[in-house]
Amino acid sequence: MLTPALLYFDAVAQEGTLTEAATKLHVSASAISRQINKLETSLGMPLFHRHARGVELTEAGRLLLAYVRRAEAEGAAVREELLVSMQRKTRTLRVACAEGFARVWVPSAIAGLSRQHDDVEFHLDVVSSSEGTRRVAEGEADVAVVFSLGPQSKVTVEHSTPTPVAFALVSPDHPLAAQQTTTLKDLCRYKLAVTAPGSSQRELFDLAMQIEGLTPSITLQSDHINPVIQFARSGVGVSLVGGLSLDRRDREELVAVHLDHPVLRQRHGQIQTMTGRAQPAILTAFVDALIDALELLA
């Protein structure tokens, strides 16, 4: 359990002003101010920069907030474990997942763990990779399954594996279906379906096209992978996908033509958890299930 001073500190950090924090906690702003001042005095350093419109965390404040978020996550896990042991209460795992992993990999891991633990409830949010990392870092999710284009400093990477943007997906009667491999230049001859700007796949694709001096004919761009795959199924054109996005039906009914370019190999899939947090046993088991599911699908 957090002390009142840390609870008040957390509220001020979230809300940005003493007044809004006081409204949220149903206490006076002066009471919060006293607790913050005592906390800063005991630590011997300021936690906030004071401005006319509110407050902003100092570097010491950011470090303390990270500790508070870890303590809150661990406290919630301990309370849940105690309730489970006393009342056989359902345990909850909060999962933040990038779109590319949501069709096959993560559901496979959830199903695998559910067979062994029937008292676990999963809350799965499909978000951008950057949002998934943020949620784990700030304690809003227990685990993130996301794409990364570089090192991560705000979270612990439990597992990382190459997940290149590797395939041009087409219908069996498409001209590319007879080829084993294709090139970016070849793709420019056809109508393309790709993910929307902001995704790691699109970022790498745009960069590769720019490096090669090519202009693709993008007919469809979508925040979700299903419409992109359906575009290939229609036979109208070519869909750009990673292998982890394809389920058994896709692999049986469509043709995945290998697309190789150095830029497209820069992406990794990662399982991320909060740095410094003491993991509950069920979270460790789920991370293991995610790794097992990936190895089966790879």
N, C-alpha and C positions, 0 to 999 in steps of 0.2 A: 504494500500500500504506500502511495506517495504521501509525503507530508503536506499540510496545507500550503506552505510556502512554494513547494514544487508544483502543486496543482494550480496555484495562482500564476506562477511563472509560465506554465504550459499554456494557460488560457490567454495570457497577454501575448505570448509568442504567436499564437494562432490568430488572435483577433487584431493585433496591431495597435490597439489603444487600451488604456486602463478602463475607460468608460465602457467600451464594448465588452471587455472581459468581465467587468462588474455586472453588467446586464445579463451576460450568459450564466454567471455563477450565482446571481441573486444576492450579491453582497455589495457593500459600498466601495466606491473607487478608492477612498482613503484607506480602507482595510487592506485592499490589494497593494496599494502603494507602500504601506508599512511593512508588509510581508516581503515585498521585493527588496526594499531597502535593507531589511534584516538579512536577507539571503546574500545580497551583495557585500554587506559588511562582514558576514561570516566567511565568505570566500575571499575577501580582500581584493575584489576586482568588479568593475561594472559589467552587467549582463545585457544592458540595453543602451543604445544611443537615443537620447531624448530629442524629439523634434516637435515643432509646433503642431503638426498634424498627427503625431503618434510616436511610436517607438520602433526601433530596428535593432535586431540582435547584434551584439558584438561577437568577435570570434569566440570568446569564452562562453557567451550565451548560446552560440550554435553547438558547441561541445556539450554543454549541459543539456540542451534540448535533445540531442542524440541519446544521452544517457536516460533522460526521462522517457523517451519513446521506447527504448529497450526495456526499461523497468515496467512500463505499462503492458507491453506485449508479454513479458515473462509472468507478470502478475496475473494477467488474464488466463494464461495457459495453466498456471498453478491452480487457480480457482476452478477452472474447467475440469482439470484432472481430479481434484478433490470431489467435485460434484459427480463425476463419472463413477468414482469408487464408492460413493455413498448412495447415489440415487440411480446409477446406470443411465446417466444423462447422455444425450447425443453430443459428441464432440464436433467442432466445426473447424474446417480448414478453408481459409480465404486464398483463392488462387487468382493471380493476374496473369493473363495469357495473351500473347500476340496472335493475330488472326491465323497466321500460317501453321500454328501448332494446335489450333482449336478443333480442326476437323477430325484428326486421327490420333496424334500422339498423346495429348493430355487426356482425352476421354478414355483411351486404352489404359493409361496409368490409373485413372480414377476407378475404372471397372476392376482392375486387378487388385487394388487395395480394398475395394468394397467387398470383394469375395472373402477377404481375410478378416475384415473389421466391419461388422454391420451396424456399429454405433457411431459412424463418422458421416457427417453431412458436409458436402462441398458447396462452396459459393464461388462460382467461376465467372469472372468478368473478362470479356475480350476487349483489350485495350491496345494502344500503341506500345511499342517496346519501351520508349522513354517513360511513358506513364506507368508501366509495370514496374520498372526500376524505381521510380519515385515512390510508389505505394509501398514497396518493400522497405526502402530506406527510411520512410516515415512511419512504419508500423501499421499501415492501412491494409496490407496483405501479408500473409505468412510466407508465400513463395511466389516468385515470378518466373514464367517460362517465356523468354523473349529472344529477339535477335540482337546481336551486338556487332558493331563495326570496329571496336577497339577495346582497350582495357577499361575496367570498371573500378572505381575507387570508393563509391558510396555504399556498396553492398558486397556480400561474400558470394563468390561464384562457386557453387557446389559442383558444377559439371559444365564443360564447354566442348562443343563438337562442331566441326566445319559444316555449314549448311549453305552451300553455294546456290546462287540463282542459276539452275543447271539445265532446265529443259524448255524446249519449244513444244508445247502440247497441241496436237492436231487430231482431226478425225482421220480414220483409216483411208478415206479416199482423197485426202489432201495431197498435193504434189510433194510436200516435204516428208510424207509418211514413208516413202521408199528409202529415205536417207538414214544413215546411222548417226551422223553429226550434221550440224549446220553452223552458220556464222551470223554475226550481226548484220553484215551486208545482205545476206540472203533474206533475213527477216524483213528488211526494208521493202521487199517486193510484195509483201502481203499486208492485209489489214491485221492490226495487233490489238490484243486485250492485255492490259497491264494493271497492276495495283495503282492506287492514287498517289499523288505526291505526298511525301511525309513518311512513307514506308521505306524500310531498308532496301527492299527489292527494287523499288522505283528509283531510289537514290543511286544505287549501283548501276542500274540500267541506263539512266540518263547520263551518268558520268562516262560509262563505256562508249555510248553513242557519241558523246561530245569528243572524247579522245580520238575516235575513229573518223570524226568529221561527217557523221551520218545523220540523216533526218528520217526517223521512223514514221510510219503512217498509223497513228494510234486512233483506233475506232472506238474503243471502250476502255475507260479507266474506272475503277471501283474501289471503295474502302473495304469491300469484302471479297474473299477469294472465290466463293461459289459462282457469282456471275462471270468471273474471268474464266473459270473452268467450263462453264456452260457455253461460253462463246466458242471454245474449241469444239465442243460436242455438236454445235449447230453446223459446223463445216464452213462457216463464213470466213474464218481466218485462223490466226495463230495466237495462242495464249502463253504468256511467259510465267513459269511457275518454278517453285522449288520442290524437290522430291518429297519432303515431309507433308506437303499439302495434298498429296494424292492418296485416295483410298483404293481399296481393292477394285471397286467398280471402274474407277477412272483408269487404272492400269490395264484392266481387261478390255475396255471398250474404246480407249483412245491410244494414241501413239505418242510417246515421250521421246522426242529427238534431242540428243545431247547437244548442249550449247556451251562452248568453252571460250572463256576470255579471262585474262588475269584479274581484271577488276571484279568480275562476277564471283570470284573465289574468295573474296575478302570477308565474307559474312560468317559469323558463328552463332549457333544456338546455345543459349545459356540457361541454367537453372540457378536462380539467385535467391538468397535469404538475407535477413538483416544481420549486419556485422555486429559481433559481440553478444548476440542474444543466445541464451541457453535454450536450445531447441527442445520442445516436448517430444516424447518418443514417437508420437503419431506423425509429426512433421518429418522426422528423420526417416520413418518408414515410407512416407509418401515420396520424399526425394529419391529414395532407393527405387521405388516403383517407377518413377519418371525415367530414371536412368535405364532400368530394365526394359521399359517400353521402347525407348529410343534404340537400344541395341537390337531389339527384335525387328524394328521397322527399317533400320539402316540397311 
